[in-house]
Amino acid sequence: MFEKVKIFLEEVKAEIKKVVWPKKREIVTATIAVIVFSFVVSVLLGLLDFIFSYGLEKLFK
């Protein structure tokens, strides 16, 4: 059993060496894109929530 674990870990190590890791600039760019996209979506959802809340309030008053 320990031999299988050892082989598995050696294979994992070999596969990790094949991975092409992103550069710092790519990570920063992707992170900024995610933050901006999240902000835009949250503003749109907040705006829709406000519009629907206002509409329902006027409808049922």
Steps between C-alpha positions, in 0.01 A plus 500: 500500500778743588664423167181607317491826697866562417439438129195725507693785662785462250249520215340807655842664526572421134165645389549816708827562316305498169261773612548839335442742786363846418724801531439758771371753245242251370379430853469871580315568173258212555440606860424857398264375228313285753470787748373742233254244363373422851453870571309558175274200562432608859407852386266359234337262746464779755342722238258225395413435864429869553285520186296190586460604864384845394262353243348251743466769766311725259291206375381389843455843660 
